Amino acid sequence: MTSDKESFFERVYMVTSRIPYGRVTTYGAIARCLGSSGSARMVGWALNNCHSLEEFIPAHRVVNRNGFLTGKNHFGTPTAMQQLLENENISVADDRVVRFRELFWDPCSGR
């Protein structure tokens, strides 16, 4: 039997796995898509936990509502999250995604 927390985390991973290459979304957008609009922090906790999974979850594509790399401290080195984004041609300046609004992907609509 899985707990509600495990089920929520699994749903976060499923949505996060759908973020297209070269796009970003937010913790809040994932929470809204899951019907839990007040659970952005819980989405963050789930993504902080995903590094221990066997399956790759592109958590580097999830930023805060203003495009800042608030989860960067959970990526092994302080620059790893930025490097992963830049490998996808996503520019980052001062720990913030450049052209955030243009690159934003809404998990509810798929756009």
N, C-alpha and C positions, 0 to 999 in steps of 0.2 A: 504494500500500500504506500502511495506517495503522499507526502504532506502538501498542504496548499502552497507553501513556500516553494517546494520543488517544482510543483506544477507551474507556478508563476514564472520561476526562473526558466523552465523549459520553453514556455511560451515567449519569453523575452529572447531566448536564443533563436527560436524559429523566426521571429520577426527580424532580428538583427542579421541573420544569415541571408535574408532577402534584399538587404541594402545593396543596390547596384555598385559595381566597381566605379570609382571616380565620383561618387555621391556621398553625402553625409545626412544624418538625421539627428534628432535630439532625444534625450532621455524622456522628456515630456511627450513627444510625439509617439514614441513607442508605448508609453503608459496609456495615452488616449486611445491608441489603436487596440489595446488590450482591454479597454473598458474600465480602466483604473486611472483616470486623469490625475488623481492626487498622489500617484505612486512613482514619480520620477526618481526619487532617491532609491526606491526599491529596485528600479531598473538598473541604476548605477551599481547597487550591491550585487545584483545578478551578474552584471558585466565584469565587475572586479573578480568574481568567482570563476568566470569562464576560462581563465588562463590555465586552470588545472584540468580542463577537459581534454579528451583525446581529439575530439572534433574541433577544427578551426572555426572560431566565431569572429567575424570582422569587427570587434569592439572598437577598433581605432576609428571607425566611421561614425561613431556616436559622440556628439559634442553637446555642450550646454546650449540653452535657448538663444544665446548671443553668438554662437560659433566658437566659443573658447574651448581649448583642450583641457577641460577640468579633470579628466581621468588620466592624464599623462603619467602621473606618479605610479600607476599600476602596470606599467609596461617595461619592467626590467631596467631601462635606463631613462633618464629624463628627456631624451630626444627620440626615443623609439616610436612613439605615437606619431610625432610629426614626420619622421622618416617614412613610416608606412603610408601616410597620407600623400606625401610628396612622391612616393613611388607610383601612386595612382594619378599623378599630375594635378593634385590638389595643393594649391599654394597656401602656405601658412606664414603669417607674420605676427610676431609678438604673441605667440601661442593662440592665435585666432585664425580660423579659416577665412582666407580671402575669397570674396564673391560667395559668401555663405548663403545668401538668399537664392542665388542662382543655382547653387549646387545642392540645396536642400531637397531631400526626398521624403515625401509624406507616406509613411507606411500604410495608412488607411486607404489612400487613393491609388498608391503605386506610382505617383508622379513626383 
